[in-house]
Each structure stands twice: as C-alpha cells, then as structure tokens.
Amino acid sequence: MYDTRRGYGFYYDLHKVEQITLPDESSLTDGKLNPELLAQDEALFQALWKGYFKAISIKERKNLRQQRQHMPARFWHILPEMQG
C-alpha cells in the first residue's frame, strides 16, 4: 500500500514489512505504479487473480454493504478484482 499524499508506503515480502518511498512522481500513473516498474510476471498474476475472483464470486450473493465494511469503497480502484 502506498499513500501518495504522504509520499510513503509499506511493502510486505512474506517475511518482513518495509517502509518504502518512490523516487519521483513519474513512478505513479493514475494512482497506480508505473507498469515498467512492476515485476515481469505481475500482469499474469493480476489476470489469474481476476479470473479466480470471477469464478468464485456469485453475482446473486453480492453484498456491497459488507464489502464496504471490510474494504472501504475509496480503495476499490486499487484492487485488481474490482477493475473492469
């Protein structure tokens, strides 16, 4: 998670949490990390995650109120599964 207003974020690598800062504003495009800075297979992992999320979600049982309780709607633009 990276806070653009405060200019810092946190990175978790399954072992430890590190505080990070990006070198300049060109690293972010539309509030997201520039695709050139992502790992080579990040697009593949995001596509796999979107496919998994789509396969397990049941449209008739969607509960937006509960989703907002767990993750406020202001963060939804960051989540891969909530993007188109």
Biopython code that builds the backbone (N, CA, C, O; Angstrom):
import numpy as np
from Bio.PDB.StructureBuilder import StructureBuilder

atoms = [
    (1, "MET", "N", (0.855, -1.167, 0.000)),
    (1, "MET", "CA", (0.000, 0.000, 0.000)),
    (1, "MET", "C", (0.898, 1.226, 0.000)),
    (1, "MET", "O", (1.881, 1.295, 0.739)),
    (2, "TYR", "N", (0.545, 2.190, -0.840)),
    (2, "TYR", "CA", (1.336, 3.417, -0.939)),
    (2, "TYR", "C", (0.416, 4.620, -0.816)),
    (2, "TYR", "O", (-0.589, 4.703, -1.521)),
    (3, "ASP", "N", (0.740, 5.535, 0.056)),
    (3, "ASP", "CA", (-0.039, 6.750, 0.264)),
    (3, "ASP", "C", (0.607, 7.874, -0.534)),
    (3, "ASP", "O", (1.668, 8.373, -0.161)),
    (4, "THR", "N", (-0.033, 8.273, -1.633)),
    (4, "THR", "CA", (0.553, 9.297, -2.500)),
    (4, "THR", "C", (0.559, 10.669, -1.841)),
    (4, "THR", "O", (1.449, 11.478, -2.104)),
    (5, "ARG", "N", (-0.408, 10.935, -1.001)),
    (5, "ARG", "CA", (-0.469, 12.238, -0.349)),
    (5, "ARG", "C", (0.681, 12.414, 0.646)),
    (5, "ARG", "O", (1.253, 13.499, 0.751)),
    (6, "ARG", "N", (1.011, 11.369, 1.359)),
    (6, "ARG", "CA", (2.077, 11.452, 2.358)),
    (6, "ARG", "C", (3.445, 11.044, 1.796)),
    (6, "ARG", "O", (4.473, 11.329, 2.410)),
    (7, "GLY", "N", (3.463, 10.379, 0.637)),
    (7, "GLY", "CA", (4.715, 10.054, -0.023)),
    (7, "GLY", "C", (5.467, 8.862, 0.535)),
    (7, "GLY", "O", (6.688, 8.788, 0.403)),
    (8, "TYR", "N", (4.761, 7.926, 1.159)),
    (8, "TYR", "CA", (5.411, 6.701, 1.623)),
    (8, "TYR", "C", (4.417, 5.550, 1.594)),
    (8, "TYR", "O", (3.208, 5.758, 1.491)),
    (9, "GLY", "N", (4.939, 4.344, 1.685)),
    (9, "GLY", "CA", (4.092, 3.163, 1.686)),
    (9, "GLY", "C", (4.786, 2.018, 2.391)),
    (9, "GLY", "O", (5.874, 2.183, 2.943)),
    (10, "PHE", "N", (4.155, 0.861, 2.369)),
    (10, "PHE", "CA", (4.707, -0.319, 3.011)),
    (10, "PHE", "C", (4.717, -1.484, 2.040)),
    (10, "PHE", "O", (3.798, -1.646, 1.237)),
    (11, "TYR", "N", (5.750, -2.281, 2.118)),
    (11, "TYR", "CA", (5.934, -3.455, 1.266)),
    (11, "TYR", "C", (6.123, -4.668, 2.166)),
    (11, "TYR", "O", (6.929, -4.636, 3.097)),
    (12, "TYR", "N", (5.381, -5.736, 1.890)),
    (12, "TYR", "CA", (5.467, -6.968, 2.683)),
    (12, "TYR", "C", (5.895, -8.097, 1.765)),
    (12, "TYR", "O", (5.240, -8.348, 0.753)),
    (13, "ASP", "N", (6.986, -8.787, 2.097)),
    (13, "ASP", "CA", (7.517, -9.864, 1.252)),
    (13, "ASP", "C", (7.370, -11.250, 1.883)),
    (13, "ASP", "O", (8.190, -12.137, 1.642)),
    (14, "LEU", "N", (6.335, -11.431, 2.682)),
    (14, "LEU", "CA", (6.017, -12.681, 3.387)),
    (14, "LEU", "C", (6.945, -12.968, 4.559)),
    (14, "LEU", "O", (6.763, -13.970, 5.251)),
    (15, "HIS", "N", (7.930, -12.118, 4.797)),
    (15, "HIS", "CA", (8.833, -12.297, 5.927)),
    (15, "HIS", "C", (8.914, -11.049, 6.797)),
    (15, "HIS", "O", (8.937, -11.142, 8.025)),
    (16, "LYS", "N", (8.957, -9.900, 6.168)),
    (16, "LYS", "CA", (9.069, -8.655, 6.932)),
    (16, "LYS", "C", (8.361, -7.520, 6.190)),
    (16, "LYS", "O", (8.107, -7.599, 4.988)),
    (17, "VAL", "N", (8.054, -6.467, 6.941)),
    (17, "VAL", "CA", (7.417, -5.278, 6.392)),
    (17, "VAL", "C", (8.470, -4.182, 6.296)),
    (17, "VAL", "O", (9.221, -3.938, 7.240)),
    (18, "GLU", "N", (8.513, -3.527, 5.141)),
    (18, "GLU", "CA", (9.470, -2.442, 4.939)),
    (18, "GLU", "C", (8.727, -1.182, 4.521)),
    (18, "GLU", "O", (7.784, -1.238, 3.732)),
    (19, "GLN", "N", (9.159, -0.042, 5.058)),
    (19, "GLN", "CA", (8.608, 1.227, 4.622)),
    (19, "GLN", "C", (9.359, 1.655, 3.363)),
    (19, "GLN", "O", (10.586, 1.573, 3.306)),
    (20, "ILE", "N", (8.608, 2.116, 2.350)),
    (20, "ILE", "CA", (9.233, 2.492, 1.077)),
    (20, "ILE", "C", (8.804, 3.899, 0.680)),
    (20, "ILE", "O", (7.762, 4.390, 1.114)),
    (21, "THR", "N", (9.611, 4.531, -0.140)),
    (21, "THR", "CA", (9.259, 5.791, -0.796)),
    (21, "THR", "C", (9.652, 5.660, -2.258)),
    (21, "THR", "O", (10.648, 5.015, -2.587)),
    (22, "LEU", "N", (8.873, 6.268, -3.123)),
    (22, "LEU", "CA", (9.173, 6.232, -4.553)),
    (22, "LEU", "C", (10.069, 7.419, -4.904)),
    (22, "LEU", "O", (9.942, 8.490, -4.311)),
    (23, "PRO", "N", (10.976, 7.230, -5.870)),
    (23, "PRO", "CA", (11.942, 8.285, -6.179)),
    (23, "PRO", "C", (11.321, 9.576, -6.717)),
    (23, "PRO", "O", (11.803, 10.663, -6.402)),
    (24, "ASP", "N", (10.262, 9.476, -7.521)),
    (24, "ASP", "CA", (9.630, 10.672, -8.072)),
    (24, "ASP", "C", (8.182, 10.383, -8.448)),
    (24, "ASP", "O", (7.735, 9.237, -8.415)),
    (25, "GLU", "N", (7.462, 11.434, -8.802)),
    (25, "GLU", "CA", (6.038, 11.292, -9.131)),
    (25, "GLU", "C", (5.791, 10.558, -10.445)),
    (25, "GLU", "O", (4.679, 10.081, -10.670)),
    (26, "SER", "N", (6.793, 10.450, -11.319)),
    (26, "SER", "CA", (6.593, 9.746, -12.588)),
    (26, "SER", "C", (6.464, 8.236, -12.377)),
    (26, "SER", "O", (6.118, 7.505, -13.305)),
    (27, "SER", "N", (6.742, 7.770, -11.158)),
    (27, "SER", "CA", (6.593, 6.348, -10.843)),
    (27, "SER", "C", (5.126, 5.953, -10.761)),
    (27, "SER", "O", (4.795, 4.771, -10.850)),
    (28, "LEU", "N", (4.240, 6.942, -10.591)),
    (28, "LEU", "CA", (2.815, 6.673, -10.460)),
    (28, "LEU", "C", (2.053, 7.231, -11.653)),
    (28, "LEU", "O", (2.295, 8.358, -12.086)),
    (29, "THR", "N", (1.129, 6.429, -12.179)),
    (29, "THR", "CA", (0.227, 6.888, -13.227)),
    (29, "THR", "C", (-1.193, 6.552, -12.800)),
    (29, "THR", "O", (-1.522, 5.386, -12.582)),
    (30, "ASP", "N", (-2.030, 7.571, -12.682)),
    (30, "ASP", "CA", (-3.420, 7.393, -12.235)),
    (30, "ASP", "C", (-3.497, 6.705, -10.884)),
    (30, "ASP", "O", (-4.398, 5.898, -10.657)),
    (31, "GLY", "N", (-2.577, 7.003, -9.986)),
    (31, "GLY", "CA", (-2.591, 6.421, -8.659)),
    (31, "GLY", "C", (-2.052, 5.002, -8.581)),
    (31, "GLY", "O", (-2.071, 4.392, -7.512)),
    (32, "LYS", "N", (-1.575, 4.474, -9.692)),
    (32, "LYS", "CA", (-1.023, 3.115, -9.718)),
    (32, "LYS", "C", (0.442, 3.179, -10.094)),
    (32, "LYS", "O", (0.896, 4.136, -10.721)),
    (33, "LEU", "N", (1.171, 2.158, -9.706)),
    (33, "LEU", "CA", (2.583, 2.087, -10.027)),
    (33, "LEU", "C", (2.771, 1.932, -11.526)),
    (33, "LEU", "O", (2.039, 1.183, -12.174)),
    (34, "ASN", "N", (3.733, 2.625, -12.068)),
    (34, "ASN", "CA", (4.042, 2.566, -13.493)),
    (34, "ASN", "C", (4.306, 1.110, -13.898)),
    (34, "ASN", "O", (5.113, 0.442, -13.251)),
    (35, "PRO", "N", (3.651, 0.601, -14.948)),
    (35, "PRO", "CA", (3.832, -0.806, -15.349)),
    (35, "PRO", "C", (5.281, -1.181, -15.647)),
    (35, "PRO", "O", (5.647, -2.351, -15.538)),
    (36, "GLU", "N", (6.099, -0.221, -16.015)),
    (36, "GLU", "CA", (7.510, -0.509, -16.301)),
    (36, "GLU", "C", (8.284, -0.889, -15.035)),
    (36, "GLU", "O", (9.324, -1.543, -15.109)),
    (37, "LEU", "N", (7.765, -0.471, -13.866)),
    (37, "LEU", "CA", (8.444, -0.764, -12.607)),
    (37, "LEU", "C", (7.982, -2.081, -11.977)),
    (37, "LEU", "O", (8.577, -2.551, -11.008)),
    (38, "LEU", "N", (6.919, -2.674, -12.532)),
    (38, "LEU", "CA", (6.389, -3.918, -11.974)),
    (38, "LEU", "C", (7.248, -5.112, -12.375)),
    (38, "LEU", "O", (8.001, -5.049, -13.347)),
    (39, "ALA", "N", (7.130, -6.180, -11.631)),
    (39, "ALA", "CA", (7.825, -7.416, -11.966)),
    (39, "ALA", "C", (7.317, -7.924, -13.316)),
    (39, "ALA", "O", (6.210, -7.590, -13.739)),
    (40, "GLN", "N", (8.124, -8.720, -13.975)),
    (40, "GLN", "CA", (7.813, -9.198, -15.317)),
    (40, "GLN", "C", (6.482, -9.951, -15.384)),
    (40, "GLN", "O", (5.731, -9.806, -16.348)),
    (41, "ASP", "N", (6.200, -10.735, -14.381)),
    (41, "ASP", "CA", (5.001, -11.568, -14.425)),
    (41, "ASP", "C", (3.829, -10.997, -13.613)),
    (41, "ASP", "O", (2.862, -11.713, -13.354)),
    (42, "GLU", "N", (3.899, -9.730, -13.212)),
    (42, "GLU", "CA", (2.823, -9.126, -12.425)),
    (42, "GLU", "C", (1.508, -9.087, -13.204)),
    (42, "GLU", "O", (0.455, -9.356, -12.627)),
    (43, "ALA", "N", (1.541, -8.762, -14.484)),
    (43, "ALA", "CA", (0.315, -8.726, -15.295)),
    (43, "ALA", "C", (-0.332, -10.110, -15.348)),
    (43, "ALA", "O", (-1.557, -10.227, -15.300)),
    (44, "LEU", "N", (0.478, -11.146, -15.445)),
    (44, "LEU", "CA", (-0.045, -12.506, -15.456)),
    (44, "LEU", "C", (-0.719, -12.846, -14.127)),
    (44, "LEU", "O", (-1.811, -13.415, -14.110)),
    (45, "PHE", "N", (-0.069, -12.496, -13.010)),
    (45, "PHE", "CA", (-0.655, -12.771, -11.690)),
    (45, "PHE", "C", (-1.964, -12.014, -11.499)),
    (45, "PHE", "O", (-2.917, -12.556, -10.940)),
    (46, "GLN", "N", (-2.019, -10.767, -11.959)),
    (46, "GLN", "CA", (-3.259, -9.999, -11.833)),
    (46, "GLN", "C", (-4.368, -10.620, -12.679)),
    (46, "GLN", "O", (-5.517, -10.683, -12.241)),
    (47, "ALA", "N", (-4.040, -11.076, -13.877)),
    (47, "ALA", "CA", (-5.041, -11.727, -14.729)),
    (47, "ALA", "C", (-5.530, -13.029, -14.093)),
    (47, "ALA", "O", (-6.722, -13.331, -14.132)),
    (48, "LEU", "N", (-4.618, -13.791, -13.515)),
    (48, "LEU", "CA", (-5.010, -15.029, -12.828)),
    (48, "LEU", "C", (-5.918, -14.729, -11.642)),
    (48, "LEU", "O", (-6.916, -15.416, -11.428)),
    (49, "TRP", "N", (-5.566, -13.697, -10.870)),
    (49, "TRP", "CA", (-6.372, -13.333, -9.700)),
    (49, "TRP", "C", (-7.765, -12.877, -10.121)),
    (49, "TRP", "O", (-8.752, -13.251, -9.488)),
    (50, "LYS", "N", (-7.860, -12.072, -11.186)),
    (50, "LYS", "CA", (-9.166, -11.621, -11.675)),
    (50, "LYS", "C", (-10.013, -12.809, -12.125)),
    (50, "LYS", "O", (-11.213, -12.858, -11.857)),
    (51, "GLY", "N", (-9.386, -13.762, -12.806)),
    (51, "GLY", "CA", (-10.111, -14.958, -13.245)),
    (51, "GLY", "C", (-10.602, -15.786, -12.072)),
    (51, "GLY", "O", (-11.730, -16.279, -12.085)),
    (52, "TYR", "N", (-9.765, -15.941, -11.063)),
    (52, "TYR", "CA", (-10.145, -16.689, -9.868)),
    (52, "TYR", "C", (-11.300, -15.984, -9.152)),
    (52, "TYR", "O", (-12.288, -16.615, -8.777)),
    (53, "PHE", "N", (-11.163, -14.687, -8.969)),
    (53, "PHE", "CA", (-12.204, -13.931, -8.270)),
    (53, "PHE", "C", (-13.532, -14.017, -9.013)),
    (53, "PHE", "O", (-14.585, -14.170, -8.395)),
    (54, "LYS", "N", (-13.480, -13.918, -10.335)),
    (54, "LYS", "CA", (-14.696, -14.006, -11.145)),
    (54, "LYS", "C", (-15.322, -15.393, -11.040)),
    (54, "LYS", "O", (-16.547, -15.519, -11.015)),
    (55, "ALA", "N", (-14.495, -16.434, -10.979)),
    (55, "ALA", "CA", (-15.001, -17.807, -10.914)),
    (55, "ALA", "C", (-15.658, -18.121, -9.577)),
    (55, "ALA", "O", (-16.634, -18.870, -9.537)),
    (56, "ILE", "N", (-15.141, -17.563, -8.474)),
    (56, "ILE", "CA", (-15.694, -17.912, -7.163)),
    (56, "ILE", "C", (-16.814, -16.990, -6.701)),
    (56, "ILE", "O", (-17.570, -17.338, -5.794)),
    (57, "SER", "N", (-16.926, -15.807, -7.323)),
    (57, "SER", "CA", (-17.968, -14.876, -6.880)),
    (57, "SER", "C", (-19.317, -15.265, -7.473)),
    (57, "SER", "O", (-19.417, -15.657, -8.636)),
    (58, "ILE", "N", (-20.332, -15.150, -6.660)),
    (58, "ILE", "CA", (-21.697, -15.458, -7.075)),
    (58, "ILE", "C", (-22.452, -14.135, -7.155)),
    (58, "ILE", "O", (-22.686, -13.478, -6.141)),
    (59, "LYS", "N", (-22.824, -13.758, -8.359)),
    (59, "LYS", "CA", (-23.440, -12.453, -8.603)),
    (59, "LYS", "C", (-24.675, -12.227, -7.724)),
    (59, "LYS", "O", (-24.872, -11.128, -7.205)),
    (60, "GLU", "N", (-25.491, -13.242, -7.558)),
    (60, "GLU", "CA", (-26.728, -13.124, -6.791)),
    (60, "GLU", "C", (-26.472, -12.917, -5.299)),
    (60, "GLU", "O", (-27.348, -12.427, -4.586)),
    (61, "ARG", "N", (-25.287, -13.282, -4.823)),
    (61, "ARG", "CA", (-24.989, -13.153, -3.396)),
    (61, "ARG", "C", (-24.062, -11.978, -3.089)),
    (61, "ARG", "O", (-23.522, -11.885, -1.987)),
    (62, "LYS", "N", (-23.880, -11.095, -4.047)),
    (62, "LYS", "CA", (-23.018, -9.929, -3.842)),
    (62, "LYS", "C", (-23.626, -9.035, -2.769)),
    (62, "LYS", "O", (-24.805, -8.691, -2.839)),
    (63, "ASN", "N", (-22.834, -8.663, -1.789)),
    (63, "ASN", "CA", (-23.287, -7.834, -0.677)),
    (63, "ASN", "C", (-22.354, -6.629, -0.576)),
    (63, "ASN", "O", (-21.330, -6.683, 0.105)),
    (64, "LEU", "N", (-22.715, -5.550, -1.253)),
    (64, "LEU", "CA", (-21.864, -4.364, -1.287)),
    (64, "LEU", "C", (-21.688, -3.729, 0.086)),
    (64, "LEU", "O", (-20.629, -3.181, 0.391)),
    (65, "ARG", "N", (-22.716, -3.802, 0.905)),
    (65, "ARG", "CA", (-22.602, -3.220, 2.252)),
    (65, "ARG", "C", (-21.508, -3.926, 3.051)),
    (65, "ARG", "O", (-20.703, -3.274, 3.715)),
    (66, "GLN", "N", (-21.479, -5.241, 2.987)),
    (66, "GLN", "CA", (-20.451, -5.987, 3.709)),
    (66, "GLN", "C", (-19.070, -5.761, 3.083)),
    (66, "GLN", "O", (-18.074, -5.677, 3.802)),
    (67, "GLN", "N", (-19.003, -5.664, 1.754)),
    (67, "GLN", "CA", (-17.724, -5.384, 1.109)),
    (67, "GLN", "C", (-17.167, -4.042, 1.568)),
    (67, "GLN", "O", (-15.964, -3.915, 1.793)),
    (68, "ARG", "N", (-18.033, -3.041, 1.708)),
    (68, "ARG", "CA", (-17.587, -1.732, 2.180)),
    (68, "ARG", "C", (-17.129, -1.783, 3.630)),
    (68, "ARG", "O", (-16.253, -1.010, 4.019)),
    (69, "GLN", "N", (-17.697, -2.673, 4.443)),
    (69, "GLN", "CA", (-17.266, -2.812, 5.833)),
    (69, "GLN", "C", (-15.853, -3.368, 5.902)),
    (69, "GLN", "O", (-15.065, -2.954, 6.752)),
    (70, "HIS", "N", (-15.526, -4.296, 5.022)),
    (70, "HIS", "CA", (-14.202, -4.922, 5.038)),
    (70, "HIS", "C", (-13.149, -4.091, 4.311)),
    (70, "HIS", "O", (-11.993, -4.039, 4.730)),
    (71, "MET", "N", (-13.555, -3.442, 3.219)),
    (71, "MET", "CA", (-12.636, -2.599, 2.443)),
    (71, "MET", "C", (-13.436, -1.413, 1.927)),
    (71, "MET", "O", (-14.267, -1.577, 1.034)),
    (72, "PRO", "N", (-13.201, -0.209, 2.474)),
    (72, "PRO", "CA", (-13.974, 0.962, 2.044)),
    (72, "PRO", "C", (-13.890, 1.169, 0.526)),
    (72, "PRO", "O", (-12.869, 0.883, -0.098)),
    (73, "ALA", "N", (-14.970, 1.665, -0.040)),
    (73, "ALA", "CA", (-15.080, 1.834, -1.489)),
    (73, "ALA", "C", (-13.996, 2.757, -2.054)),
    (73, "ALA", "O", (-13.663, 2.655, -3.235)),
    (74, "ARG", "N", (-13.442, 3.651, -1.237)),
    (74, "ARG", "CA", (-12.410, 4.564, -1.749)),
    (74, "ARG", "C", (-11.129, 3.835, -2.141)),
    (74, "ARG", "O", (-10.292, 4.399, -2.846)),
    (75, "PHE", "N", (-10.961, 2.582, -1.691)),
    (75, "PHE", "CA", (-9.781, 1.800, -2.035)),
    (75, "PHE", "C", (-10.035, 0.815, -3.172)),
    (75, "PHE", "O", (-9.101, 0.150, -3.622)),
    (76, "TRP", "N", (-11.260, 0.706, -3.642)),
    (76, "TRP", "CA", (-11.605, -0.295, -4.640)),
    (76, "TRP", "C", (-10.854, -0.094, -5.944)),
    (76, "TRP", "O", (-10.586, -1.074, -6.640)),
    (77, "HIS", "N", (-10.504, 1.130, -6.302)),
    (77, "HIS", "CA", (-9.797, 1.357, -7.562)),
    (77, "HIS", "C", (-8.398, 0.739, -7.549)),
    (77, "HIS", "O", (-7.792, 0.555, -8.605)),
    (78, "ILE", "N", (-7.892, 0.424, -6.382)),
    (78, "ILE", "CA", (-6.559, -0.174, -6.248)),
    (78, "ILE", "C", (-6.603, -1.693, -6.446)),
    (78, "ILE", "O", (-5.633, -2.286, -6.919)),
    (79, "LEU", "N", (-7.716, -2.314, -6.089)),
    (79, "LEU", "CA", (-7.831, -3.766, -6.117)),
    (79, "LEU", "C", (-8.005, -4.300, -7.529)),
    (79, "LEU", "O", (-8.885, -3.839, -8.256)),
    (80, "PRO", "N", (-7.188, -5.257, -7.930)),
    (80, "PRO", "CA", (-7.309, -5.822, -9.292)),
    (80, "PRO", "C", (-8.686, -6.443, -9.558)),
    (80, "PRO", "O", (-9.211, -6.329, -10.666)),
    (81, "GLU", "N", (-9.270, -7.096, -8.555)),
    (81, "GLU", "CA", (-10.546, -7.778, -8.779)),
    (81, "GLU", "C", (-11.701, -6.803, -8.977)),
    (81, "GLU", "O", (-12.746, -7.195, -9.496)),
    (82, "MET", "N", (-11.540, -5.558, -8.583)),
    (82, "MET", "CA", (-12.606, -4.569, -8.746)),
    (82, "MET", "C", (-12.455, -3.768, -10.036)),
    (82, "MET", "O", (-13.310, -2.940, -10.351)),
    (83, "GLN", "N", (-11.402, -3.999, -10.768)),
    (83, "GLN", "CA", (-11.166, -3.284, -12.027)),
    (83, "GLN", "C", (-11.749, -4.077, -13.187)),
    (83, "GLN", "O", (-11.486, -5.270, -13.340)),
    (84, "GLY", "N", (-12.539, -3.397, -13.995)),
    (84, "GLY", "CA", (-13.164, -3.939, -15.189)),
    (84, "GLY", "C", (-12.988, -5.325, -15.441)),
    (84, "GLY", "O", (-13.495, -5.841, -16.437)),
]
sb = StructureBuilder()
sb.init_structure("model")
sb.init_model(0)
sb.init_chain("A")
sb.init_seg("    ")
for serial, (resi, resn, name, xyz) in enumerate(atoms, 1):
    if name == "N":
        sb.init_residue(resn, " ", resi, " ")
    sb.init_atom(name, np.array(xyz, "f"), 0.0, 1.0, " ", f" {name:<3s}", serial, name[0])
structure = sb.get_structure()
